[in-house]
């Protein structure tokens, strides 16, 4: 099957995956209003192509937070990524290393920090959840620093679980033998089921090391439950800032007031995100608040846009509205489920890069730094005021 758009990957993933797994990947919180609005927010803006100036040579490269990247996008943190297809984490890491963009390993990921660092070739970020026992988080930070991670992404919008009704209806996480329809669902998708059985059901392996605090599936379950008991506040942020010696990025920011306070607290970068619509069903789309946050924090604060990005044009729209970089989540899982971890992730990376490059050409820009901050993007249905260079009187 040929894959030309992210929708192609999504459709193929829907066919190849058991429903409970696909719904876990695709689903959002509550009525899933935020999930839908994250994507539709991009259609609220139109690009203005320019003529007679298309450069023959273009570059999608950017320098972001002190590192050169071949493209202005990367991979969001995703827990239990190998549920999409066996080997998903490894495939994504290899693609990130080959194409030179960051892969953000989740604390709930399917690959250890140490193995991820080997595969990522310097392109590894690490995402941290904070539990009730801060010593566990401290140990994870120490391991991340030891393997060369320089960007720690602290997620702050998951201190309370979202109401994900698809997962409840599908009995996601329940033992298969207790839910007969799950057995039937897996039996109807033998390729995924047998491959997963052979490779082993993925777990949160960074919480299952040979340490008294981090050992076994029960400890994993208890740690995830302890996230709901953690006192994640500004005092805790200060403790993390003091414990982490490198760049700290806070993920899950939507209010400009919070962005200003985070800047004052010494945070090095912000991810403007609503957790892909998985926490609050009616959360505002990140794209709609991006410009306001940029105005509040000023031009130098690194801003990353996440949630709802589905094309190269979307990436450029985010950059024009104030983002310095973009992260994508679900599309990578769709691609790996549809075409295999290595082939799918590499095809998606190429597709997104081609999309950014084509958009630059249409806008008459040679590279990302030459994208102007105004003039090439406008809200739809907004009248255009045209300056008149002469007196009509």
Secondary structure in CASP SS format (residue, H / E / C, confidence):
PFRMAT SS
TARGET T0000
AUTHOR 0000-0000-0000
METHOD secondary structure of the structure
MODEL  1
X C 1.00
X C 1.00
X C 1.00
X C 1.00
X C 1.00
X H 1.00
X H 1.00
X H 1.00
X H 1.00
X H 1.00
X H 1.00
X H 1.00
X H 1.00
X H 1.00
X H 1.00
X H 1.00
X C 1.00
X C 1.00
X H 1.00
X H 1.00
X H 1.00
X H 1.00
X H 1.00
X H 1.00
X H 1.00
X H 1.00
X C 1.00
X C 1.00
X C 1.00
X C 1.00
X C 1.00
X C 1.00
X H 1.00
X H 1.00
X H 1.00
X H 1.00
X H 1.00
X H 1.00
X H 1.00
X H 1.00
X H 1.00
X H 1.00
X H 1.00
X H 1.00
X E 1.00
X E 1.00
X E 1.00
X C 1.00
X C 1.00
X C 1.00
X C 1.00
X C 1.00
X C 1.00
X C 1.00
X C 1.00
X C 1.00
X C 1.00
X C 1.00
X E 1.00
X C 1.00
X C 1.00
X E 1.00
X E 1.00
X E 1.00
X C 1.00
X C 1.00
X E 1.00
X E 1.00
X E 1.00
X C 1.00
X C 1.00
X C 1.00
X E 1.00
X E 1.00
X E 1.00
X C 1.00
X C 1.00
X C 1.00
X C 1.00
X C 1.00
X H 1.00
X H 1.00
X H 1.00
X C 1.00
X C 1.00
X C 1.00
X C 1.00
X H 1.00
X H 1.00
X H 1.00
X H 1.00
X H 1.00
X H 1.00
X H 1.00
X H 1.00
X H 1.00
X H 1.00
X H 1.00
X H 1.00
X C 1.00
X C 1.00
X C 1.00
X E 1.00
X E 1.00
X E 1.00
X E 1.00
X C 1.00
X C 1.00
X C 1.00
X C 1.00
X C 1.00
X C 1.00
X H 1.00
X H 1.00
X H 1.00
X H 1.00
X H 1.00
X H 1.00
X H 1.00
X H 1.00
X C 1.00
X C 1.00
X C 1.00
X E 1.00
X E 1.00
X E 1.00
X E 1.00
X E 1.00
X C 1.00
X C 1.00
X C 1.00
X C 1.00
X C 1.00
X H 1.00
X H 1.00
X H 1.00
X H 1.00
X H 1.00
X H 1.00
X H 1.00
X H 1.00
X H 1.00
X H 1.00
X H 1.00
X H 1.00
X H 1.00
X C 1.00
X C 1.00
X C 1.00
X C 1.00
X E 1.00
X E 1.00
X E 1.00
X E 1.00
X E 1.00
X C 1.00
X C 1.00
X C 1.00
X C 1.00
X C 1.00
X C 1.00
X C 1.00
X C 1.00
X C 1.00
X H 1.00
X H 1.00
X H 1.00
X H 1.00
X H 1.00
X C 1.00
X C 1.00
X C 1.00
X C 1.00
X C 1.00
X C 1.00
X H 1.00
X H 1.00
X H 1.00
X C 1.00
X H 1.00
X H 1.00
X H 1.00
X H 1.00
X H 1.00
X H 1.00
X H 1.00
X H 1.00
X C 1.00
X C 1.00
X H 1.00
X H 1.00
X H 1.00
X H 1.00
X H 1.00
X H 1.00
X H 1.00
X H 1.00
X H 1.00
X H 1.00
X C 1.00
X C 1.00
X C 1.00
X C 1.00
X C 1.00
X H 1.00
X H 1.00
X H 1.00
X C 1.00
X C 1.00
X C 1.00
X C 1.00
X C 1.00
X C 1.00
X C 1.00
X C 1.00
X H 1.00
X H 1.00
X H 1.00
X H 1.00
X H 1.00
X H 1.00
X H 1.00
X H 1.00
X H 1.00
X H 1.00
X H 1.00
X C 1.00
X C 1.00
X C 1.00
X C 1.00
X C 1.00
X C 1.00
X C 1.00
X H 1.00
X H 1.00
X H 1.00
X H 1.00
X H 1.00
X H 1.00
X H 1.00
X H 1.00
X H 1.00
X H 1.00
X C 1.00
X C 1.00
X C 1.00
X E 1.00
X E 1.00
X E 1.00
X E 1.00
X E 1.00
X E 1.00
X E 1.00
X C 1.00
X C 1.00
X H 1.00
X H 1.00
X H 1.00
X H 1.00
X H 1.00
X H 1.00
X H 1.00
X H 1.00
X H 1.00
X C 1.00
X C 1.00
X C 1.00
X C 1.00
X E 1.00
X E 1.00
X E 1.00
X E 1.00
X C 1.00
X C 1.00
X H 1.00
X H 1.00
X H 1.00
X C 1.00
X C 1.00
X C 1.00
X C 1.00
X C 1.00
X C 1.00
X C 1.00
X C 1.00
X H 1.00
X H 1.00
X H 1.00
X H 1.00
X H 1.00
X H 1.00
X H 1.00
X H 1.00
X H 1.00
X H 1.00
X H 1.00
X H 1.00
X C 1.00
X C 1.00
X C 1.00
X C 1.00
X E 1.00
X E 1.00
X E 1.00
X E 1.00
X E 1.00
X C 1.00
X C 1.00
X C 1.00
X C 1.00
X C 1.00
X H 1.00
X H 1.00
X H 1.00
X H 1.00
X H 1.00
X H 1.00
X H 1.00
X H 1.00
X H 1.00
X C 1.00
X C 1.00
X C 1.00
X C 1.00
X E 1.00
X E 1.00
X E 1.00
X E 1.00
X C 1.00
X H 1.00
X H 1.00
X H 1.00
X H 1.00
X H 1.00
X H 1.00
X H 1.00
X H 1.00
X H 1.00
X H 1.00
X C 1.00
X H 1.00
X H 1.00
X H 1.00
X H 1.00
X H 1.00
X H 1.00
X H 1.00
X H 1.00
X H 1.00
X H 1.00
X H 1.00
X H 1.00
X H 1.00
X H 1.00
X H 1.00
X H 1.00
X H 1.00
X H 1.00
X H 1.00
X H 1.00
X H 1.00
X H 1.00
X H 1.00
X C 1.00
X C 1.00
X C 1.00
X E 1.00
X H 1.00
X H 1.00
X H 1.00
X C 1.00
X C 1.00
X C 1.00
X C 1.00
X C 1.00
X C 1.00
X E 1.00
X E 1.00
X E 1.00
X C 1.00
X C 1.00
X C 1.00
X C 1.00
X C 1.00
X C 1.00
X C 1.00
X C 1.00
X C 1.00
X C 1.00
X C 1.00
X C 1.00
X C 1.00
X C 1.00
END
